[in-house]
């Protein structure tokens, strides 16, 4: 992967660590044995309605939208790819 000079180091770090810390916080809440955190992250009755599952669905939807958006760009052939 090539370095893009237009993207600042701060922005790259932000886009890496914020989702990582959010995921770690949700997993920690799931295994924390604190009833309120467990109920927010993944309720005992129906785990599919918890915050963790809904954020995973949001991530899948964002991935789908990015794939559709990327499919609209022309495919580079040969030396035009920049690699």
PyMOL CGO cylinders between C-alpha atoms (Angstrom):
from pymol import cmd
from pymol.cgo import CYLINDER

trace = [
    CYLINDER, 0.00, 0.00, 0.00, 1.41, 3.35, -1.00, 0.3, 1, 1, 1, 1, 1, 1,
    CYLINDER, 1.41, 3.35, -1.00, 1.58, 6.42, 1.20, 0.3, 1, 1, 1, 1, 1, 1,
    CYLINDER, 1.58, 6.42, 1.20, -0.92, 9.11, 0.24, 0.3, 1, 1, 1, 1, 1, 1,
    CYLINDER, -0.92, 9.11, 0.24, 0.61, 12.52, 1.03, 0.3, 1, 1, 1, 1, 1, 1,
    CYLINDER, 0.61, 12.52, 1.03, -2.79, 14.22, 0.96, 0.3, 1, 1, 1, 1, 1, 1,
    CYLINDER, -2.79, 14.22, 0.96, -3.97, 12.29, 4.03, 0.3, 1, 1, 1, 1, 1, 1,
    CYLINDER, -3.97, 12.29, 4.03, -2.46, 13.61, 7.24, 0.3, 1, 1, 1, 1, 1, 1,
    CYLINDER, -2.46, 13.61, 7.24, -0.89, 11.37, 9.85, 0.3, 1, 1, 1, 1, 1, 1,
    CYLINDER, -0.89, 11.37, 9.85, -3.45, 12.57, 12.40, 0.3, 1, 1, 1, 1, 1, 1,
    CYLINDER, -3.45, 12.57, 12.40, -6.33, 11.55, 10.16, 0.3, 1, 1, 1, 1, 1, 1,
    CYLINDER, -6.33, 11.55, 10.16, -4.84, 8.10, 9.52, 0.3, 1, 1, 1, 1, 1, 1,
    CYLINDER, -4.84, 8.10, 9.52, -4.33, 7.53, 13.24, 0.3, 1, 1, 1, 1, 1, 1,
    CYLINDER, -4.33, 7.53, 13.24, -7.84, 8.77, 13.97, 0.3, 1, 1, 1, 1, 1, 1,
    CYLINDER, -7.84, 8.77, 13.97, -9.40, 6.40, 11.43, 0.3, 1, 1, 1, 1, 1, 1,
    CYLINDER, -9.40, 6.40, 11.43, -7.40, 3.49, 12.81, 0.3, 1, 1, 1, 1, 1, 1,
    CYLINDER, -7.40, 3.49, 12.81, -7.63, 3.91, 16.58, 0.3, 1, 1, 1, 1, 1, 1,
    CYLINDER, -7.63, 3.91, 16.58, -11.19, 5.17, 17.03, 0.3, 1, 1, 1, 1, 1, 1,
    CYLINDER, -11.19, 5.17, 17.03, -12.81, 2.05, 15.52, 0.3, 1, 1, 1, 1, 1, 1,
    CYLINDER, -12.81, 2.05, 15.52, -10.26, -0.17, 17.25, 0.3, 1, 1, 1, 1, 1, 1,
    CYLINDER, -10.26, -0.17, 17.25, -10.89, 1.39, 20.66, 0.3, 1, 1, 1, 1, 1, 1,
    CYLINDER, -10.89, 1.39, 20.66, -14.65, 1.26, 20.09, 0.3, 1, 1, 1, 1, 1, 1,
    CYLINDER, -14.65, 1.26, 20.09, -14.51, -2.45, 19.32, 0.3, 1, 1, 1, 1, 1, 1,
    CYLINDER, -14.51, -2.45, 19.32, -12.28, -3.16, 22.30, 0.3, 1, 1, 1, 1, 1, 1,
    CYLINDER, -12.28, -3.16, 22.30, -14.65, -1.19, 24.56, 0.3, 1, 1, 1, 1, 1, 1,
    CYLINDER, -14.65, -1.19, 24.56, -17.64, -3.23, 23.36, 0.3, 1, 1, 1, 1, 1, 1,
    CYLINDER, -17.64, -3.23, 23.36, -15.85, -6.53, 23.85, 0.3, 1, 1, 1, 1, 1, 1,
    CYLINDER, -15.85, -6.53, 23.85, -14.71, -5.39, 27.31, 0.3, 1, 1, 1, 1, 1, 1,
    CYLINDER, -14.71, -5.39, 27.31, -18.30, -4.44, 28.15, 0.3, 1, 1, 1, 1, 1, 1,
    CYLINDER, -18.30, -4.44, 28.15, -19.51, -7.84, 26.98, 0.3, 1, 1, 1, 1, 1, 1,
    CYLINDER, -19.51, -7.84, 26.98, -17.08, -9.72, 29.23, 0.3, 1, 1, 1, 1, 1, 1,
    CYLINDER, -17.08, -9.72, 29.23, -17.14, -7.24, 32.12, 0.3, 1, 1, 1, 1, 1, 1,
    CYLINDER, -17.14, -7.24, 32.12, -19.81, -9.06, 34.18, 0.3, 1, 1, 1, 1, 1, 1,
    CYLINDER, -19.81, -9.06, 34.18, -21.41, -5.66, 34.87, 0.3, 1, 1, 1, 1, 1, 1,
    CYLINDER, -21.41, -5.66, 34.87, -25.14, -6.24, 34.18, 0.3, 1, 1, 1, 1, 1, 1,
    CYLINDER, -25.14, -6.24, 34.18, -25.81, -2.79, 32.70, 0.3, 1, 1, 1, 1, 1, 1,
    CYLINDER, -25.81, -2.79, 32.70, -22.90, -2.97, 30.24, 0.3, 1, 1, 1, 1, 1, 1,
    CYLINDER, -22.90, -2.97, 30.24, -23.78, -6.53, 29.26, 0.3, 1, 1, 1, 1, 1, 1,
    CYLINDER, -23.78, -6.53, 29.26, -27.38, -5.46, 28.64, 0.3, 1, 1, 1, 1, 1, 1,
    CYLINDER, -27.38, -5.46, 28.64, -26.29, -2.59, 26.39, 0.3, 1, 1, 1, 1, 1, 1,
    CYLINDER, -26.29, -2.59, 26.39, -23.72, -4.54, 24.39, 0.3, 1, 1, 1, 1, 1, 1,
    CYLINDER, -23.72, -4.54, 24.39, -25.63, -7.83, 24.05, 0.3, 1, 1, 1, 1, 1, 1,
    CYLINDER, -25.63, -7.83, 24.05, -28.87, -8.35, 26.02, 0.3, 1, 1, 1, 1, 1, 1,
    CYLINDER, -28.87, -8.35, 26.02, -29.38, -11.82, 27.47, 0.3, 1, 1, 1, 1, 1, 1,
    CYLINDER, -29.38, -11.82, 27.47, -32.87, -12.20, 25.97, 0.3, 1, 1, 1, 1, 1, 1,
    CYLINDER, -32.87, -12.20, 25.97, -32.02, -11.39, 22.35, 0.3, 1, 1, 1, 1, 1, 1,
    CYLINDER, -32.02, -11.39, 22.35, -28.35, -10.76, 21.58, 0.3, 1, 1, 1, 1, 1, 1,
    CYLINDER, -28.35, -10.76, 21.58, -29.22, -9.60, 18.06, 0.3, 1, 1, 1, 1, 1, 1,
    CYLINDER, -29.22, -9.60, 18.06, -30.63, -6.33, 19.45, 0.3, 1, 1, 1, 1, 1, 1,
    CYLINDER, -30.63, -6.33, 19.45, -27.46, -5.28, 21.24, 0.3, 1, 1, 1, 1, 1, 1,
    CYLINDER, -27.46, -5.28, 21.24, -25.09, -2.48, 20.31, 0.3, 1, 1, 1, 1, 1, 1,
    CYLINDER, -25.09, -2.48, 20.31, -22.38, -4.88, 19.15, 0.3, 1, 1, 1, 1, 1, 1,
    CYLINDER, -22.38, -4.88, 19.15, -24.58, -6.63, 16.59, 0.3, 1, 1, 1, 1, 1, 1,
    CYLINDER, -24.58, -6.63, 16.59, -26.05, -3.37, 15.30, 0.3, 1, 1, 1, 1, 1, 1,
    CYLINDER, -26.05, -3.37, 15.30, -22.62, -1.83, 14.81, 0.3, 1, 1, 1, 1, 1, 1,
    CYLINDER, -22.62, -1.83, 14.81, -21.55, -4.93, 12.90, 0.3, 1, 1, 1, 1, 1, 1,
    CYLINDER, -21.55, -4.93, 12.90, -24.58, -4.49, 10.65, 0.3, 1, 1, 1, 1, 1, 1,
    CYLINDER, -24.58, -4.49, 10.65, -23.63, -0.85, 10.12, 0.3, 1, 1, 1, 1, 1, 1,
    CYLINDER, -23.63, -0.85, 10.12, -20.10, -1.91, 9.17, 0.3, 1, 1, 1, 1, 1, 1,
    CYLINDER, -20.10, -1.91, 9.17, -21.45, -4.42, 6.66, 0.3, 1, 1, 1, 1, 1, 1,
    CYLINDER, -21.45, -4.42, 6.66, -23.71, -1.79, 5.13, 0.3, 1, 1, 1, 1, 1, 1,
    CYLINDER, -23.71, -1.79, 5.13, -20.82, 0.69, 4.87, 0.3, 1, 1, 1, 1, 1, 1,
    CYLINDER, -20.82, 0.69, 4.87, -18.70, -1.99, 3.19, 0.3, 1, 1, 1, 1, 1, 1,
    CYLINDER, -18.70, -1.99, 3.19, -21.45, -2.68, 0.69, 0.3, 1, 1, 1, 1, 1, 1,
    CYLINDER, -21.45, -2.68, 0.69, -21.83, 1.01, -0.11, 0.3, 1, 1, 1, 1, 1, 1,
    CYLINDER, -21.83, 1.01, -0.11, -18.08, 1.39, -0.62, 0.3, 1, 1, 1, 1, 1, 1,
    CYLINDER, -18.08, 1.39, -0.62, -18.03, -1.64, -2.92, 0.3, 1, 1, 1, 1, 1, 1,
    CYLINDER, -18.03, -1.64, -2.92, -20.88, -0.22, -5.02, 0.3, 1, 1, 1, 1, 1, 1,
    CYLINDER, -20.88, -0.22, -5.02, -19.15, 3.14, -5.15, 0.3, 1, 1, 1, 1, 1, 1,
    CYLINDER, -19.15, 3.14, -5.15, -15.83, 1.57, -6.16, 0.3, 1, 1, 1, 1, 1, 1,
    CYLINDER, -15.83, 1.57, -6.16, -17.52, -0.47, -8.89, 0.3, 1, 1, 1, 1, 1, 1,
    CYLINDER, -17.52, -0.47, -8.89, -18.49, 2.76, -10.64, 0.3, 1, 1, 1, 1, 1, 1,
    CYLINDER, -18.49, 2.76, -10.64, -14.84, 3.70, -11.30, 0.3, 1, 1, 1, 1, 1, 1,
    CYLINDER, -14.84, 3.70, -11.30, -13.13, 2.44, -14.45, 0.3, 1, 1, 1, 1, 1, 1,
    CYLINDER, -13.13, 2.44, -14.45, -10.66, -0.39, -14.06, 0.3, 1, 1, 1, 1, 1, 1,
    CYLINDER, -10.66, -0.39, -14.06, -7.03, 0.56, -14.70, 0.3, 1, 1, 1, 1, 1, 1,
    CYLINDER, -7.03, 0.56, -14.70, -5.24, -1.61, -17.26, 0.3, 1, 1, 1, 1, 1, 1,
    CYLINDER, -5.24, -1.61, -17.26, -1.51, -2.35, -17.23, 0.3, 1, 1, 1, 1, 1, 1,
    CYLINDER, -1.51, -2.35, -17.23, 0.73, 0.50, -16.13, 0.3, 1, 1, 1, 1, 1, 1,
    CYLINDER, 0.73, 0.50, -16.13, -2.13, 2.86, -15.33, 0.3, 1, 1, 1, 1, 1, 1,
    CYLINDER, -2.13, 2.86, -15.33, -2.78, 1.39, -11.89, 0.3, 1, 1, 1, 1, 1, 1,
    CYLINDER, -2.78, 1.39, -11.89, -0.03, 3.35, -10.14, 0.3, 1, 1, 1, 1, 1, 1,
    CYLINDER, -0.03, 3.35, -10.14, 1.73, 0.36, -8.61, 0.3, 1, 1, 1, 1, 1, 1,
]
cmd.load_cgo(trace, "trace")
